[in-house]
Amino acid sequence: MLDHLIFNVKKWFEISNDMSAITANNKNYYACPSRFTVMAETPIKNPNTGNSWRVLNDAEVTCVGAGQDVYFFDGQLEIYADSDENKHPNNAVYSHYYYTGVVEKTNVRNVIWGVNSF
């Protein structure tokens, strides 16, 4: 009985499985998938330096957050410098692995929702 009284005091918001975002109490909340693949050649900005990079190969990463047009990820991406003289990874003078970042939703595929991927 006590749990019934406690739960009736809280505000509840209906969220259906096909919603990508909701607004509750004048705040926007965005759906966050479990994992997704960042596509090769996707531009990535280094949040520390502002340098531009590109992803060398498709890479599956873990989603740790979402915004209106972006996903925040944790995972290993092999990247290369994206300067005028280094437009292709074969010509890249510097490459390394990138572990966390932000990617536009339009640059991901194979989005996995939930913990099971059947």
Residue, then its C-alpha position, 0 to 999 in steps of 0.5 A: m500500500l505504501d508503494h502505491l501512495i508513493f508512486n501516485v505522488k510522482k509525475w509520470f510521462e508516457i513514452s512509447n517505443d517509437m519516440s526519438a525524443i520527449t519533452a517533460n517539464n519543459k525539458n527535452y530528452y532524447a532516446c539513446p541506443s545501446r550501440f551504433t556504427v560510425m561510418a568510415e570517412t565521417p568527420i570528427k572534431n576533437p573537443n580539446t583542440g578543435n582539429s578536424w579528423r576523419v574515421l578510417n574504418d567503420a567502427e562499432v561504438t557504445c552510445v553514452g548520450a544523445g542530443q537533438d542531432v548527435y550521439f555521444f559515444d565511447g569506443q575505439l575509432e581509428i582516425y586520421a588528420d583531415s587537412d587539405e594535403n591529407k584527404h585520404p588515409n593513405n596520405a595521412v601524416y598522422s593517425h591514432y585512436y580516438y575513444t570518446g566523442v560526438v557524431e552526427k546522427t546522419n553519420v551512423r548506421n546499424v543502430i542497436w536499441g536495447v541490450n539484445s541484437f537479434 
